[in-house]
Amino acid sequence: MIQLTESAIQRIQEVVKQQEQVGGLRLAVQGGGCAGFNYVIKFDSGPRPKDQVFEVSGARVFVDPKSFQYLDGLTLDYKSDLIQQAFVFHNPNAKHSCSCGTSFTV
């Protein structure tokens, strides 16, 4: 299960409305980064055949099966302030993460 905060839902909905070919947000994990794994996040036109699809209030998130094993239980948030605008990952599977929040170990 992937959970979305209200601010993450709103941000996904905004981008989908603004960009005609976007159907939702894709979350993935790839090897690398300073802590072992990197989060990969991008907007995508739709799910792939084997994707897990999570939908909350019309905000859709797509996750491939390999990434889902690392992201199951994740809460995705979105923060916007004077310094930055970014999605924030709260991953219960991450044992350690780097200071930038985009890399983790399991």
C-alpha positions as CSV (number, residue, x, y, z in Angstrom):
1,M,0.0,0.0,0.0
2,I,1.2,3.5,-0.8
3,Q,-0.4,6.3,1.1
4,L,-0.6,10.0,0.0
5,T,-0.9,13.0,2.2
6,E,-3.4,15.7,1.2
7,S,-0.6,18.0,-0.1
8,A,0.8,15.1,-2.3
9,I,-2.7,14.4,-3.6
10,Q,-3.2,18.1,-4.5
11,R,0.2,18.4,-6.3
12,I,-0.5,15.2,-8.4
13,Q,-3.9,16.5,-9.3
14,E,-2.5,19.9,-10.3
15,V,0.1,18.4,-12.6
16,V,-2.4,16.0,-14.2
17,K,-4.7,19.0,-14.9
18,Q,-1.9,21.1,-16.4
19,Q,-0.3,18.5,-18.6
20,E,-2.7,16.7,-20.9
21,Q,-0.6,13.5,-21.4
22,V,0.0,12.9,-17.7
23,G,-2.1,10.2,-16.1
24,G,-0.3,10.0,-12.7
25,L,2.9,9.8,-10.8
26,R,5.4,7.0,-11.2
27,L,7.4,5.9,-8.2
28,A,10.4,3.6,-8.5
29,V,13.6,2.5,-6.8
30,Q,17.0,2.1,-8.5
31,G,20.4,1.1,-7.2
32,G,22.8,4.0,-6.5
33,G,23.0,7.1,-4.5
34,C,24.9,7.8,-1.4
35,A,22.9,5.3,0.7
36,G,22.4,2.4,-1.7
37,F,19.1,3.0,-3.4
38,N,17.6,6.1,-5.1
39,Y,14.0,7.1,-5.2
40,V,12.9,7.8,-8.8
41,I,9.8,10.0,-9.3
42,K,8.3,11.2,-12.5
43,F,5.0,11.9,-14.1
44,D,3.8,9.3,-16.5
45,S,1.0,8.9,-19.0
46,G,-0.3,5.7,-17.4
47,P,0.4,2.4,-15.7
48,R,2.4,-0.4,-17.3
49,P,0.8,-3.9,-17.4
50,K,2.4,-5.2,-14.2
51,D,2.3,-2.0,-12.2
52,Q,0.5,-1.6,-8.8
53,V,-1.8,1.3,-9.2
54,F,-2.9,3.4,-6.1
55,E,-5.6,6.0,-6.5
56,V,-6.7,8.5,-3.8
57,S,-9.2,11.3,-4.7
58,G,-8.3,11.0,-8.4
59,A,-4.5,11.2,-7.8
60,R,-2.9,8.0,-9.3
61,V,0.5,6.5,-8.4
62,F,2.1,3.8,-10.5
63,V,4.7,1.4,-9.0
64,D,6.5,-1.4,-10.8
65,P,6.7,-4.8,-9.0
66,K,10.4,-4.7,-8.2
67,S,10.2,-1.2,-6.7
68,F,7.0,-2.1,-4.7
69,Q,8.9,-4.5,-2.4
70,Y,10.9,-1.4,-1.2
71,L,8.0,1.0,-1.2
72,D,5.2,-1.0,0.4
73,G,4.0,1.0,3.3
74,L,5.4,4.3,2.0
75,T,3.7,7.6,2.7
76,L,4.3,10.2,0.1
77,D,4.1,13.9,1.1
78,Y,4.7,17.1,-0.8
79,K,6.4,20.1,0.8
80,S,6.4,23.6,-0.7
81,D,8.2,26.5,1.0
82,L,10.4,29.4,0.1
83,I,13.5,27.2,-0.3
84,Q,12.1,24.2,-2.3
85,Q,9.2,22.3,-3.6
86,A,9.6,18.5,-3.4
87,F,7.9,15.2,-2.8
88,V,9.0,13.8,0.6
89,F,9.3,10.0,1.3
90,H,8.4,8.5,4.6
91,N,9.4,4.9,4.0
92,P,9.2,2.4,6.9
93,N,11.4,0.0,4.9
94,A,14.4,2.4,4.9
95,K,16.9,1.6,7.7
96,H,19.0,4.6,6.9
97,S,18.6,7.5,4.5
98,C,20.9,10.3,3.3
99,S,20.5,13.9,4.4
100,C,18.9,14.9,1.1
101,G,16.2,12.3,1.5
102,T,16.4,10.8,-2.0
103,S,18.6,7.8,-1.1
104,F,18.2,5.0,1.4
105,T,19.3,1.5,2.5
106,V,17.1,-1.4,3.6
